[in-house]
């Protein structure tokens, strides 16, 4: 049974239909990226799911609650108990510290717990910034306070509206790492974004146009880094033989990423560059998690969600151009990186 479901959902503002007969289902634990041009109904959908707005017609059911029918008091309880909200504009109380902003969310829900609020901020890498006011925090730090605040009451659902829209590349990567961790821990994420690289990280994309669902463009190999990283590990690092029947290999051969050479499958030059870039996105993400958030990187190499392509160079420089991920696997040097291809495996410190 779906955790979130809408049927023929419509929201009209005068003659304008922000949502026009939208029907969808989102399963518990799923990460859905809501994309589409400005004015397509993305934020309106999020507001209705949060109980901040009501539909003009149609049904919307969240965790068994028919939102279009319940009184205002029940909508308030819905937001307190089921939903964690992360906004692009932060909406922190300016005269409260980071710790007090999180504790305020506890107070609105039930009762405050200073130790739990402090632990929530420590989990997002802000243990040393507990007593700073919002104006004393960077944009990325303020957004991490918002995430701690949204999660302090353990909601089933996290609704995020352009959560990285005003952030620099490093802060964006940190926030996305936090969202990915929430997904791994079983939270249901509905994330509105214009960033197609970010949308590619989700379990699926829900694209809206004129208030209706539209079929997203198919992802090409550049937007599916997992397959490229897997092939890199097998072909470049382990020297394994790969069967043409393996997942994605036939398509990669057809698209010119792979070729037959001396009786075995290998990368083309263009494919090798694409795969190295994909590996770099994965392993830099793992390094960022381990260093910047002091988080333990569990499991096998390559399981972290990759960085968006637009922030790779900035994150690499922020991390001082690391040569290996926390699992010890090498991170390929990138185009324009101060690490050259020749020193990538030399062990020298980059200058």
Secondary structure, DSSP 8 states (H G I E B T S, - for coil): --SEEEEEEEEEETTEEEEEEEEEEE-TT-EEEEE-STTSSHHHHHHHHHTSS--SEEEEEETTEETTTS-HHHHHHHHHHTEEEE-TT----TTSBHHHHHHHHHHHHS---HHHHHHHHHHTT-TT-TT-BGGGS-HHHHHHHHHHHHHTT--SEEEEESTTTT--HHHHHHHHHHHHHHHHTT-EEEEE-S-HHHHTTSSEEEEEETTEEE------GGG-HHHHHHHHIIIIIS-----TTSTTHHHHHHTTSEEEETTEEEE-HHHHHHHHHHHHHHHHHHHHHHHHS-----SSTT-S----GGGHHHHHHHTT--SB-TTS-B----TT-SS-TTTTTT-----
